[in-house]
């Protein structure tokens, strides 16, 4: 059985407090539903100043999910770690790790939007140095021992549940990210299928004498929505998938690599491209068989402002007509 994932970023093209409240509550309810049916992971992410409600506070969301579930993991992919106060972040992640009993996975990313740094009073030009500071601080803080931070002695409590520290990966598509991960002895999560970056990471890890591993995305990653009639669903709801795809693509420069980056300008092009896919339950089972135990199925039920009822229809199809067949 491949890893099964529910992705949530709570995007809404025309967000209102009432609509976003319903979307947030639905996402937590969907996470509980998925937990009861054996889905592996909830994935969320961090972005700011977007105008469409894109998740700015994934740690708060992760806490809500942990409070509503017993088994399912939560991956924050990615947390823009340079935007966070290092000591406070160490505390927050430790508390979430305790609350989730070790179910938290954090991917530390730099981000790629200068306006996010400006909004938080951080210097975009110093993002690499800020990343080094926050990561080194996290690793020191989670020992529970006093350490020197910005010239003063500090101690962070509580210690996390997971030892020696909560699961922390370095995300990105650059050699700088791979070097940073290798130097710190942290695993690498490339943002796309980049085997050359994996090889570079292992070479640098050998130089530094550190341990580590790589979570390399497959050559093809698709975000899925389930429907008994994909033609109808593309016609009615393809605009939501396109909204997310175009927003995400507009943030990224040519040198950024992403497993789910789309070049589509209209719904038909998006459908033909295959990054976002609307599939029947039978087609989803076939995708699971092709992916195998090393692959993943990523369901995106509320993508791009998808109506909550339609998101539930997709999730029920997945739970009732796909999961029982791929668990056998």
Order of alpha helices (4+ residues) and beta strands (2+ residues): beta-alpha-beta-alpha-beta-alpha-beta-alpha-alpha-beta-beta-beta-alpha-beta-alpha-beta-alpha-alpha-beta-alpha-beta-alpha-alpha
